[in-house]
Amino acid sequence: MGAQEQDLEHQLRANTYSLLAHLFVAEPNRQTLSLLASISTQASVKETPVSIAWGQLFSVAKTMKIAAISAEFQQLFIGVARGELLPYGCYYQTGFLMDKPLAMLRQDLQIMGFKRQENSREPEDHVAALCEVMAILVREDRNEQFGFFKKHMNVWMPIFFKDINETPSACFYQAVALLGTAFFQVEELFMGMSNDGK
C-alpha cells in the first residue's frame, strides 16, 4: 500500500471514529443529519458489510425527523432515571459504574498525555470519549492505537452495539450500531495485519 493510500485509509478510519463519537455524545443536530442525508453510496462500490451499514445510516438520516431521533437518543441513553442502555466500558465489563477498568483507562490516558476536559459530564469510559481518543490516535498515527483498541474498546463495544440492535426503541441508532459493528470487524483485521496480531 502506497503512502497516499495509507493516508486516505487513516483519514477514513479517524473520521469514522469521530462520527461515532459525535453521534453517541449527544443527539445529532440538523447540520449533521443533513450532511449524512446528502451522501449517497455509489453503485460501483463493492458491497461489503461496511458499505451496507453506511448506506443504511445515510438512508435513515434522510427519512427520520430530527425530533424523533432526539427522542430516541433520550430514551436509549438518558431516560428519566437512566436510559435503556448504559454506554460505559465499566458497566459492560464488570456490571458496575466507576470500577477498576475506568481506573486502568485513566492511567493509560495519562501515560499517553490525555487530560480530562473540565467541562466533561461523562467519565472517560463513555463510548463517545473512547471513540474520540481513538480518532486522535489514528490521525496522529500513534502506535498506542493498537493496544488501546484491544484493551479498552473491542472488549465491550461490539456487545454494546449488539444491545442497541436488539432494543425495540432503537431505529436511527440501530443504523449507527450496524456501522459500529461492521467497522470494528474491519478494525480487528486492520489491527492484526498492521501490528502482527500483537
Secondary structure, 3 states (H helix, E strand, C coil): CCHHHHHHHHHHHHHHHHHHHHHHHCCCCHHHHHHHHHCCCCCCCCCCHHHHHHHHHHHHHHHCCHHHHHHHHHHHHHCCCCCCCCCEHHHHHHCCCCCHHHHHHHHHHHHHCCCCCCCCCCCCCEHHHHHHHHHHHHHCCCCHHHHHHHHHHCCCHHHHHHHHHCCCCCCHHHHHHHHHHHHHHHHHHHHHHHCCCC
